Amino acid sequence: MTVLLLVVAALLVGIVLVGVGDRLRLPWPVLLVLVGAAAAFVPGIDAPDLSPELILPLFLPPLLFATAQRASWSVFRARWRAVLFLAVLLVAVTIAAVGATVVWLIPGIALGAALAVGAAVAPPDPVAVEAVAGPLRMPRRLVSVLQSEGLFNDALALVVFQAAIAAVVSGERPGFATALGLLWAGVGAVAVGLAAAWLARQLADRLSDPVAPSALTLVLPFAVYLAADALEASGVIAVVVAALQTRQHTDADDVLARLTGGAFWNVVEMLVTAAAFALIGLELRAVVADAGAALGGMVADAAVVAVVVVLVRAIWMLGALVAVRSRGGGDIVAPLDLREVAVLTWSGMRGLATLALALALPRVTADGAPFPFRTELVIIAAGVLVATLVLPGLTLPLLLRALGVRESEDVGRAAEQRLAGRARRAALAELASLDREALGLDDAVSEEVLGELRARYARLGVADGGGGTTPGEDAADRPDHDQRLAVLRRRREQWGRLSSVALAAARREVLTARGEPGTDPEVADRVLQRLDLRSAPLP
């Protein structure tokens, strides 16, 4: 079976599983893991020979870029303590705890190899978290913290992973140069991400085809990742920074690019995840075959490591709760009570990055010897993924219901209404201050249409402001046919022009609000999408 046929089959299966998950109310990443694991043992399906060096740059950049576009800089400014506490410190503690556990479980293993598998299993996956937690009405405050954690935790994990692998492969011990490399990995990555976003914006401004900017954003994450990697900076941080910066500078009038880009990246995220889980899952067949009779013991070790990972996260979240209460506020991390501690602990789902890092372990060292304990390390990482993704993915709805940690639909609806009301006021202010003479609105028909449009926005709100029948149909009752048609055309022309001006002001206001710390980016994106749909020109 050719690689192309495998990829096409994986994409089709992924699409079907998304539909099955919606019907059965099961998260599709969980279904992908189960089906991918089962497919790895179907006779006649040969795994493609994926080079370990290709796994990370092939699958990680588009998934990180897609997820980061749904966040905003304002979220990180408001949650920087949570990002530091969870995406940096918790990852470092998890790496150390897992490394120590692996050294204890596998006598004779090099510390670098143990830390490498610790780095692989330390970071929760933002794609898995969003796919599982999003539809469950988990409070947005908790979801936003999990997303913020998931976007940046891969960076530290990947840097530690690469340093640990270099130590094992070359035999060199990490030292001061490693610490400097860690510092450069962050600083250099931010510079690469900002520069790439600026260059992409300059190029996009010169592209007239509305599809071309979406194609540019598909190439951008790969280019950014490879450029950062060539400079020995963190490709993960560079991709996230580029995505956030690109989203930050969205043009309010770029309606078609935003609509096509949003739909495009939803499709890319689903298909890349499906293909990655399928192809990487098939790679596990060779690993399981290499394990042979020792597979049972390796799975037992994986179970021990999974328990350590969950316990470390639980203890860390309890510490976060103590910190929040001691400061008398929730500005450090999210958990405000023990129920939220349990939810955040159980939501630390590992995903594609864990499996990709594990399979990115080199097969041989610099002197040509087999990489020590590679098979067992991959089995441990796969076991942690199953324990932290499949089990929570299937049981998180029950946990949320049992603990009563679910957000009412009225909360999200109220947030949308507040933002829509703000956009409506911006539209009304624009209609009140526009220059009628400059826009050619200096006749009685224009004044009449302007009054009707103001009344409609004031009465219905911006989300529905463009709906209904366009004023002018009542002209059909007038006796003179030519005059009737002229008035009708004039009214429709002025309605479209004025409505376009009002909607543009509303879009600008929503984008401004999206960059403010108190605004949930997801709520802003939903309101903005409705405005874009009202603003999109008909073919």
C-alpha positions as CSV (number, residue, x, y, z in Angstrom):
1,M,0.0,0.0,0.0
2,T,1.5,3.3,-1.1
3,V,2.0,6.3,1.2
4,L,-0.4,8.3,-0.8
5,L,-3.1,5.7,-0.4
6,L,-2.4,5.6,3.3
7,V,-2.7,9.4,3.6
8,V,-6.0,9.5,1.6
9,A,-7.4,6.7,3.7
10,A,-6.4,8.4,6.9
11,L,-8.0,11.7,5.8
12,L,-11.3,9.9,4.9
13,V,-11.3,8.0,8.2
14,G,-10.6,11.2,10.1
15,I,-13.6,13.0,8.4
16,V,-15.9,10.0,9.2
17,L,-14.7,10.0,12.9
18,V,-15.4,13.7,13.3
19,G,-19.0,13.0,12.2
20,V,-19.3,9.9,14.4
21,G,-17.9,11.8,17.4
22,D,-20.5,14.6,16.9
23,R,-23.3,12.0,16.8
24,L,-22.1,10.0,19.8
25,R,-20.9,13.1,21.6
26,L,-17.4,11.7,21.8
27,P,-14.2,13.8,21.2
28,W,-12.8,12.9,17.8
29,P,-9.1,13.0,18.9
30,V,-10.0,10.1,21.3
31,L,-11.6,8.2,18.4
32,L,-8.5,8.9,16.2
33,V,-6.2,7.4,18.8
34,L,-8.3,4.3,19.2
35,V,-8.8,3.7,15.4
36,G,-5.2,4.5,14.7
37,A,-4.0,2.1,17.3
38,A,-6.3,-0.6,15.9
39,A,-5.2,0.1,12.3
40,A,-1.5,-0.4,13.4
41,F,-2.3,-4.1,13.9
42,V,-4.3,-4.8,10.7
43,P,-2.4,-7.1,8.5
44,G,-1.5,-5.8,5.1
45,I,-1.1,-2.1,6.1
46,D,2.6,-1.3,6.0
47,A,3.8,1.8,7.9
48,P,5.6,4.4,5.8
49,D,9.3,4.9,6.6
50,L,9.1,8.3,8.3
51,S,12.4,9.8,9.3
52,P,12.4,10.9,12.9
53,E,13.7,14.3,11.8
54,L,10.6,14.9,9.7
55,I,7.9,14.1,12.2
56,L,8.0,17.3,14.3
57,P,8.4,19.9,11.4
58,L,5.8,18.1,9.3
59,F,2.9,17.9,11.8
60,L,3.5,20.4,14.6
61,P,3.6,23.8,12.9
62,P,0.2,23.8,11.2
63,L,-1.6,22.6,14.4
64,L,0.1,25.2,16.6
65,F,-0.6,27.9,14.1
66,A,-4.3,27.0,13.8
67,T,-4.7,26.9,17.6
68,A,-2.8,30.1,18.3
69,Q,-5.0,32.1,15.8
70,R,-7.9,31.5,18.2
71,A,-6.0,33.2,21.0
72,S,-4.8,36.8,21.4
73,W,-2.0,38.8,23.0
74,S,-4.5,40.2,25.5
75,V,-5.1,36.7,26.9
76,F,-1.4,36.2,27.6
77,R,-1.0,39.7,29.1
78,A,-3.9,38.9,31.4
79,R,-2.7,35.3,32.1
80,W,1.1,35.6,32.0
81,R,1.3,34.2,35.5
82,A,-0.7,31.2,34.5
83,V,1.5,30.7,31.4
84,L,4.6,30.9,33.6
85,F,3.2,28.7,36.3
86,L,1.8,26.0,34.0
87,A,3.6,26.2,30.7
88,V,7.1,26.6,32.1
89,L,7.4,25.6,35.8
90,L,4.9,22.7,35.7
91,V,6.5,21.4,32.5
92,A,10.0,21.6,34.1
93,V,8.8,19.8,37.3
94,T,7.0,17.1,35.2
95,I,10.2,16.5,33.1
96,A,12.3,16.1,36.3
97,A,9.7,13.8,38.0
98,V,9.3,11.6,34.9
99,G,13.1,11.5,34.4
100,A,13.7,10.4,37.9
101,T,10.9,7.8,37.6
102,V,12.3,6.4,34.4
103,V,15.8,6.1,35.9
104,W,14.3,4.1,38.7
105,L,12.2,1.9,36.4
106,I,15.0,1.2,33.9
107,P,18.3,0.5,35.5
108,G,21.3,1.6,33.5
109,I,19.4,4.2,31.3
110,A,21.3,7.4,30.6
111,L,19.9,10.5,32.4
112,G,19.6,12.3,29.0
113,A,17.4,9.5,27.6
114,A,15.2,9.6,30.7
115,L,14.8,13.4,30.5
116,A,14.0,13.1,26.8
117,V,10.9,10.9,27.5
118,G,10.1,13.3,30.3
119,A,10.1,16.2,27.9
120,A,7.9,14.1,25.5
121,V,5.2,13.4,28.0
122,A,5.3,16.7,29.9
123,P,3.3,19.1,27.7
124,P,-0.5,18.8,27.4
125,D,-1.9,19.3,23.9
126,P,-4.0,22.4,23.1
127,V,-5.7,20.7,20.1
128,A,-6.9,17.8,22.2
129,V,-7.9,20.0,25.1
130,E,-10.0,22.2,22.8
131,A,-11.6,19.3,21.0
132,V,-12.6,17.6,24.2
133,A,-13.4,20.5,26.5
134,G,-14.9,23.0,24.0
135,P,-18.3,21.3,23.5
136,L,-18.7,20.4,27.2
137,R,-19.6,23.9,28.4
138,M,-16.5,24.0,30.6
139,P,-16.1,27.5,32.0
140,R,-14.3,29.6,29.4
141,R,-12.0,30.9,32.2
142,L,-10.7,27.3,32.6
143,V,-10.6,26.6,28.8
144,S,-8.6,29.8,28.2
145,V,-6.0,28.8,30.8
146,L,-5.7,25.3,29.3
147,Q,-5.3,26.8,25.8
148,S,-2.6,29.3,27.0
149,E,-0.8,26.5,28.7
150,G,-0.9,24.3,25.7
151,L,0.4,26.9,23.3
152,F,3.7,27.6,25.1
153,N,4.4,24.4,27.0
154,D,5.7,22.6,23.9
155,A,8.5,25.2,23.6
156,L,10.3,24.3,26.9
157,A,9.6,20.6,26.4
158,L,11.1,20.7,22.9
159,V,14.2,22.6,24.0
160,V,14.8,20.1,26.8
161,F,14.1,17.2,24.5
162,Q,16.7,18.4,21.9
163,A,19.3,19.1,24.6
164,A,18.8,15.7,26.2
165,I,19.0,13.9,22.8
166,A,22.2,15.8,21.9
167,A,23.7,14.7,25.2
168,V,22.9,11.0,24.5
169,V,23.8,11.0,20.9
170,S,27.1,12.9,21.2
171,G,27.9,11.9,24.8
172,E,28.3,15.6,25.8
173,R,26.9,16.7,29.1
174,P,24.6,19.8,29.3
175,G,26.3,22.8,30.8
176,F,26.4,26.6,30.6
177,A,26.1,26.6,26.9
178,T,22.9,24.7,27.2
179,A,21.5,27.4,29.5
180,L,22.5,30.1,27.0
181,G,20.9,28.0,24.2
182,L,17.7,27.9,26.2
183,L,17.7,31.6,26.6
184,W,18.4,32.1,22.9
185,A,15.7,29.6,22.0
186,G,13.1,31.9,23.5
187,V,14.5,35.4,22.5
188,G,15.4,34.3,19.0
189,A,12.1,32.6,18.4
190,V,10.2,35.8,19.4
191,A,12.3,37.8,16.9
192,V,11.8,35.3,14.1
193,G,8.0,35.1,14.7
194,L,7.6,38.9,14.7
195,A,9.7,39.3,11.6
196,A,7.9,36.6,9.8
197,A,4.5,38.0,10.7
198,W,5.6,41.5,9.4
199,L,6.9,40.0,6.1
200,A,3.7,38.0,5.6
201,R,1.5,41.0,6.2
202,Q,3.5,43.0,3.7
203,L,3.1,40.3,1.1
204,A,-0.6,39.7,1.8
205,D,-1.3,43.4,1.3
206,R,0.0,43.0,-2.3
207,L,-2.1,39.9,-3.1
208,S,-5.4,40.7,-4.9
209,D,-6.8,37.1,-5.0
210,P,-8.8,36.5,-1.7
211,V,-7.6,32.9,-1.7
212,A,-3.9,33.7,-1.8
213,P,-3.6,35.0,1.8
214,S,-5.0,31.7,3.0
215,A,-2.4,29.9,1.0
216,L,0.2,32.1,2.4
217,T,-0.8,31.3,6.0
218,L,-0.5,27.6,5.1
219,V,3.1,28.1,4.1
220,L,3.9,30.5,6.9
221,P,4.0,28.1,9.9
222,F,6.4,25.7,8.1
223,A,8.7,28.5,7.0
224,V,8.7,30.1,10.5
225,Y,9.4,26.7,12.2
226,L,12.3,25.9,9.8
227,A,13.8,29.4,10.0
228,A,13.8,29.3,13.8
229,D,15.2,25.8,13.8
230,A,18.0,26.9,11.4
231,L,18.9,29.6,13.9
232,E,18.7,27.1,16.8
233,A,15.7,29.0,18.2
234,S,12.4,27.5,19.3
235,G,10.3,26.7,16.3
236,V,7.3,26.3,18.6
237,I,7.5,29.8,20.1
238,A,8.2,31.3,16.7
239,V,5.1,29.7,15.1
240,V,2.9,30.8,18.1
241,V,4.2,34.4,18.0
242,A,3.7,34.6,14.2
243,A,0.1,33.4,14.5
244,L,-0.7,35.8,17.3
245,Q,0.9,38.7,15.6
246,T,-0.8,37.9,12.3
247,R,-4.2,37.7,14.0
248,Q,-3.5,40.9,15.9
249,H,-3.1,42.9,12.8
250,T,-6.2,41.7,10.9
251,D,-7.7,44.4,8.7
252,A,-11.3,45.1,9.7
253,D,-12.3,45.4,6.0
254,D,-10.6,42.1,5.0
255,V,-13.9,40.2,5.2
256,L,-13.4,37.6,2.5
257,A,-9.9,36.7,3.6
258,R,-11.1,36.3,7.2
259,L,-14.0,34.1,6.2
260,T,-12.1,31.9,3.8
261,G,-9.1,31.7,6.2
262,G,-11.2,30.6,9.1
263,A,-12.9,27.8,7.2
264,F,-9.6,26.9,5.6
265,W,-7.8,26.4,8.9
266,N,-10.6,24.5,10.5
267,V,-10.2,22.0,7.6
268,V,-6.4,21.9,7.8
269,E,-6.4,21.3,11.6
270,M,-8.8,18.4,11.3
271,L,-7.0,16.7,8.3
272,V,-3.5,17.2,9.6
273,T,-4.5,15.7,13.0
274,A,-6.1,12.8,11.3
275,A,-3.2,12.1,9.0
276,A,-0.7,12.5,11.8
277,F,-2.4,10.1,14.2
278,A,-2.8,7.5,11.5
279,L,0.7,7.6,10.1
280,I,2.4,7.9,13.5
281,G,0.1,5.2,14.9
282,L,1.3,2.9,12.2
283,E,4.9,3.6,13.2
284,L,4.1,2.0,16.6
285,R,3.7,-1.4,14.9
286,A,7.5,-1.7,14.4
287,V,8.0,-0.5,18.0
288,V,5.6,-3.1,19.4
289,A,7.3,-5.8,17.3
290,D,10.7,-4.8,18.7
291,A,9.4,-5.0,22.2
292,G,8.4,-8.7,21.8
293,A,7.9,-10.6,25.0
294,A,9.0,-7.6,27.1
295,L,5.9,-5.6,26.0
296,G,4.0,-6.4,29.1
297,G,6.7,-5.0,31.4
298,M,7.0,-1.9,29.3
299,V,3.3,-1.2,29.5
300,A,3.5,-1.6,33.2
301,D,6.3,1.0,33.3
302,A,4.2,3.3,31.2
303,A,1.3,3.0,33.7
304,V,3.6,4.0,36.5
305,V,4.8,7.0,34.5
306,A,1.2,8.0,33.7
307,V,0.3,7.9,37.4
308,V,3.4,10.1,38.2
309,V,2.3,12.6,35.4
310,V,-1.2,12.9,36.8
311,L,-0.1,13.1,40.4
312,V,2.5,15.9,39.7
313,R,-0.3,17.9,37.9
314,A,-2.7,17.4,40.8
315,I,-0.2,18.5,43.4
316,W,0.8,21.5,41.2
317,M,-2.9,22.5,40.9
318,L,-3.4,22.2,44.6
319,G,-0.4,24.5,45.0
320,A,-2.0,26.9,42.6
321,L,-5.2,26.9,44.6
322,V,-3.2,27.7,47.8
323,A,-1.4,30.5,45.9
324,V,-4.7,32.0,44.7
325,R,-6.3,32.0,48.1
326,S,-3.2,33.4,49.8
327,R,-3.3,36.4,47.4
328,G,-7.0,36.8,47.7
329,G,-7.7,36.7,44.0
330,G,-7.6,34.6,40.9
331,D,-4.9,36.4,38.9
332,I,-2.2,33.7,39.2
333,V,-3.9,30.6,37.8
334,A,-7.5,29.5,37.4
335,P,-8.5,27.0,40.1
336,L,-10.6,28.8,42.7
337,D,-11.8,25.6,44.6
338,L,-11.1,21.9,44.8
339,R,-13.6,21.1,42.0
340,E,-11.7,23.2,39.6
341,V,-8.4,21.6,40.8
342,A,-9.9,18.2,39.8
343,V,-11.1,19.4,36.4
344,L,-7.8,21.1,35.5
345,T,-5.9,18.0,36.7
346,W,-8.0,15.7,34.6
347,S,-7.8,18.0,31.6
348,G,-4.0,17.7,31.2
349,M,-4.4,15.7,28.0
350,R,-1.3,14.7,26.0
351,G,-1.7,14.4,22.3
352,L,0.1,14.5,19.0
353,A,3.2,16.4,20.3
354,T,3.9,13.6,22.9
355,L,3.8,10.8,20.3
356,A,5.7,12.8,17.7
357,L,8.5,13.6,20.2
358,A,8.7,10.0,21.2
359,L,9.0,8.8,17.7
360,A,11.5,11.6,16.9
361,L,14.0,9.8,19.2
362,P,16.9,8.9,16.9
363,R,17.4,5.3,16.1
364,V,21.2,5.4,16.5
365,T,23.8,7.5,18.3
366,A,26.7,9.3,16.8
367,D,28.9,6.2,16.9
368,G,26.3,4.1,15.1
369,A,25.1,2.2,18.2
370,P,21.4,1.8,18.8
371,F,19.8,4.6,20.8
372,P,19.5,3.2,24.4
373,F,16.1,1.8,25.4
374,R,14.4,3.6,22.5
375,T,11.6,1.0,22.2
376,E,10.7,1.2,25.9
377,L,10.7,5.0,25.9
378,V,8.3,5.1,22.9
379,I,6.0,2.6,24.6
380,I,6.1,4.7,27.8
381,A,5.2,7.9,25.9
382,A,2.4,6.1,24.0
383,G,1.0,4.7,27.2
384,V,1.0,8.1,28.9
385,L,-0.9,9.5,25.8
386,V,-3.6,6.8,26.1
387,A,-3.9,7.3,29.8
388,T,-4.2,11.1,29.7
389,L,-6.2,11.5,26.5
390,V,-8.5,8.5,26.1
391,L,-9.6,8.1,29.7
392,P,-10.2,11.8,30.4
393,G,-11.7,12.3,27.0
394,L,-14.3,9.7,27.8
395,T,-14.9,10.6,31.4
396,L,-14.5,14.4,31.5
397,P,-18.3,15.0,30.8
398,L,-19.2,12.8,33.7
399,L,-16.7,14.6,35.9
400,L,-18.0,18.1,35.0
401,R,-21.6,17.0,35.6
402,A,-20.8,15.3,38.9
403,L,-18.9,18.4,40.2
404,G,-21.2,20.9,38.8
405,V,-18.4,22.7,37.0
406,R,-20.3,23.7,33.8
407,E,-21.0,27.1,32.4
408,S,-24.6,28.0,31.5
409,E,-25.2,28.8,27.9
410,D,-26.7,32.1,29.2
411,V,-23.2,33.2,30.2
412,G,-21.7,32.9,26.7
413,R,-24.9,34.4,25.2
414,A,-24.7,37.4,27.5
415,A,-21.0,38.0,26.6
416,E,-21.9,37.9,22.9
417,Q,-24.8,40.3,23.5
418,R,-22.6,42.8,25.4
419,L,-20.0,42.8,22.6
420,A,-22.7,43.0,19.9
421,G,-24.2,46.0,21.8
422,R,-20.8,47.7,21.8
423,A,-20.5,47.1,18.1
424,R,-24.0,48.4,17.5
425,R,-23.2,51.6,19.4
426,A,-20.0,52.0,17.2
427,A,-22.2,51.6,14.1
428,L,-24.7,54.2,15.3
429,A,-21.9,56.6,16.1
430,E,-20.5,56.2,12.7
431,L,-23.8,56.8,11.1
432,A,-24.3,59.9,13.2
433,S,-20.9,61.4,12.3
434,L,-20.5,60.6,8.6
435,D,-19.9,63.2,6.1
436,R,-23.1,63.1,4.0
437,E,-21.8,65.4,1.3
438,A,-18.5,63.5,0.8
439,L,-20.5,60.2,0.4
440,G,-23.1,61.7,-1.9
441,L,-25.9,61.5,0.6
442,D,-27.4,64.9,0.0
443,D,-30.9,64.2,-1.1
444,A,-34.3,63.3,0.5
445,V,-34.0,59.6,-0.3
446,S,-30.6,59.3,1.4
447,E,-31.9,61.1,4.5
448,E,-34.9,58.7,4.6
449,V,-32.7,55.6,4.2
450,L,-30.3,56.9,6.9
451,G,-33.1,57.4,9.3
452,E,-34.5,53.9,8.7
453,L,-31.0,52.3,9.0
454,R,-30.4,54.1,12.3
455,A,-33.7,53.0,13.7
456,R,-33.1,49.4,12.7
457,Y,-29.6,49.3,14.3
458,A,-31.0,50.9,17.5
459,R,-33.9,48.5,17.6
460,L,-32.4,45.1,16.6
461,G,-28.7,45.4,17.3
462,V,-25.8,45.0,15.0
463,A,-26.0,41.2,14.7
464,D,-29.3,41.5,12.9
465,G,-28.9,45.0,11.6
466,G,-28.6,44.0,8.0
467,G,-31.4,41.5,7.9
468,G,-34.9,41.9,6.7
469,T,-36.2,43.5,3.6
470,T,-34.2,46.3,2.1
471,P,-36.2,49.5,2.3
472,G,-37.6,50.5,-1.1
473,E,-40.1,47.8,-1.9
474,D,-42.9,50.1,-0.8
475,A,-42.2,52.2,-3.9
476,A,-44.1,49.5,-5.9
477,D,-47.3,51.2,-4.8
478,R,-46.5,54.5,-6.5
479,P,-48.3,55.3,-9.7
480,D,-45.4,56.4,-12.0
481,H,-43.4,53.3,-13.1
482,D,-40.1,55.1,-14.1
483,Q,-40.1,57.2,-11.0
484,R,-40.8,54.1,-8.9
485,L,-37.8,52.3,-10.3
486,A,-35.5,55.2,-10.0
487,V,-36.4,55.7,-6.3
488,L,-36.1,52.0,-5.7
489,R,-32.6,51.9,-7.2
490,R,-31.6,55.0,-5.3
491,R,-32.8,53.7,-2.0
492,R,-31.1,50.3,-2.4
493,E,-27.9,51.9,-3.5
494,Q,-27.9,54.2,-0.4
495,W,-28.9,51.4,1.9
496,G,-26.0,49.3,0.7
497,R,-23.5,52.1,1.1
498,L,-24.7,53.2,4.5
499,S,-25.0,49.7,5.8
500,S,-21.4,49.0,4.6
501,V,-20.1,52.0,6.5
502,A,-22.0,51.0,9.7
503,L,-20.8,47.4,9.5
504,A,-17.2,48.5,8.9
505,A,-17.4,50.6,12.1
506,A,-18.9,47.6,14.0
507,R,-16.1,45.3,12.8
508,R,-13.4,47.7,13.9
509,E,-14.9,47.9,17.3
510,V,-15.1,44.1,17.7
511,L,-11.4,43.8,16.6
512,T,-10.5,46.5,19.1
513,A,-12.4,44.7,21.8
514,R,-10.7,41.4,20.9
515,G,-7.3,42.9,21.8
516,E,-8.5,44.0,25.2
517,P,-7.7,41.9,28.3
518,G,-11.3,41.5,29.4
519,T,-12.6,40.0,26.1
520,D,-12.7,36.3,25.3
521,P,-11.3,35.9,21.8
522,E,-13.7,33.1,21.0
523,V,-16.7,35.3,21.8
524,A,-15.2,38.2,19.7
525,D,-14.6,35.8,16.8
526,R,-18.2,34.6,16.9
527,V,-19.6,38.2,16.7
528,L,-17.0,39.1,14.1
529,Q,-18.0,36.1,11.9
530,R,-21.6,37.2,12.0
531,L,-20.6,40.7,10.9
532,D,-18.3,39.3,8.2
533,L,-21.2,37.2,6.8
534,R,-23.4,40.3,6.7
535,S,-20.6,42.2,5.0
536,A,-19.4,39.7,2.4
537,P,-20.2,40.8,-1.1
538,L,-22.6,38.5,-3.1
539,P,-21.2,36.9,-6.2
